């Protein structure tokens, strides 16, 4: 092999290793704070057993014991879980509503890493994953890891 081919191979290997390391180092599990487009701040907690808990409009939603409020399904207990695919770009995460061990709904999210302690997330309620991270997107949320 010529020196140029060796150099190209080494360069491509380094890029691939760097990309894999970046994904491997990011771990979504933890306590986060989010700020939405309208500057509303909320808790966002992702557990290692794939439950998600969060505050919405000042009400804390416990992912393990999610009480459905309002509408025809008012009152029953459900769960709120998440699934994540680190292999996709942007990273794909789904928030999944579950009642009686049956999926009842799914919010499709996309994640753009800023660093290991901060990311942008979009949420879509219409079944089409939103990957628009521009500043004018009202569905974009800034999420920062809570400092202990």
FENWO-V77942 format. One record per residue. RES is the residue in three letters. PSI is psi as a letter, one per 40 degrees, with the letter a starting at -180 (NA if undefined). D_LAST is the distance of its C-alpha to the last C-alpha in whole Angstrom. Layout:
BEGIN
RES | PSI | D_LAST
RES | PSI | D_LAST
END
This chain:
BEGIN
UNK | h | 52
UNK | i | 52
UNK | d | 50
UNK | d | 49
UNK | d | 48
UNK | d | 46
UNK | d | 44
UNK | d | 43
UNK | d | 42
UNK | d | 40
UNK | d | 38
UNK | d | 38
UNK | d | 37
UNK | d | 34
UNK | d | 33
UNK | d | 33
UNK | d | 31
UNK | d | 28
UNK | d | 28
UNK | d | 28
UNK | d | 25
UNK | d | 23
UNK | d | 23
UNK | d | 22
UNK | d | 19
UNK | h | 18
UNK | h | 16
UNK | e | 16
UNK | h | 14
UNK | a | 11
UNK | h | 9
UNK | i | 11
UNK | h | 12
UNK | i | 16
UNK | h | 18
UNK | a | 22
UNK | d | 25
UNK | e | 26
UNK | e | 22
UNK | h | 21
UNK | h | 18
UNK | i | 16
UNK | i | 14
UNK | h | 15
UNK | h | 14
UNK | h | 15
UNK | i | 16
UNK | e | 18
UNK | f | 21
UNK | f | 21
UNK | i | 20
UNK | h | 19
UNK | i | 18
UNK | i | 18
UNK | h | 19
UNK | h | 22
UNK | f | 24
UNK | e | 22
UNK | h | 22
UNK | h | 20
UNK | h | 21
UNK | h | 21
UNK | d | 22
UNK | d | 23
UNK | g | 25
UNK | h | 26
UNK | h | 29
UNK | h | 31
UNK | h | 32
UNK | i | 35
UNK | a | 38
UNK | e | 40
UNK | f | 37
UNK | h | 36
UNK | d | 34
UNK | i | 34
UNK | h | 31
UNK | a | 30
UNK | i | 27
UNK | h | 25
UNK | i | 24
UNK | i | 23
UNK | i | 25
UNK | i | 24
UNK | h | 27
UNK | e | 25
UNK | e | 29
UNK | i | 30
UNK | h | 29
UNK | i | 28
UNK | h | 26
UNK | h | 27
UNK | h | 25
UNK | h | 26
UNK | h | 25
UNK | h | 28
UNK | h | 29
UNK | h | 31
UNK | h | 33
UNK | f | 35
UNK | f | 34
UNK | h | 35
UNK | h | 34
UNK | e | 34
UNK | i | 33
UNK | h | 31
UNK | h | 29
UNK | h | 29
UNK | i | 26
UNK | i | 26
UNK | h | 23
UNK | h | 23
UNK | h | 21
UNK | d | 20
UNK | a | 18
UNK | e | 15
UNK | e | 12
UNK | h | 15
UNK | i | 18
UNK | i | 21
UNK | h | 22
UNK | i | 26
UNK | i | 27
UNK | h | 30
UNK | e | 32
UNK | e | 36
UNK | e | 36
UNK | h | 36
UNK | h | 32
UNK | h | 31
UNK | f | 31
UNK | h | 31
UNK | e | 28
UNK | i | 30
UNK | d | 29
UNK | e | 31
UNK | h | 30
UNK | e | 29
UNK | e | 28
UNK | h | 25
UNK | h | 21
UNK | h | 19
UNK | h | 16
UNK | h | 12
UNK | h | 9
UNK | h | 6
UNK | h | 4
UNK | NA | 0
END
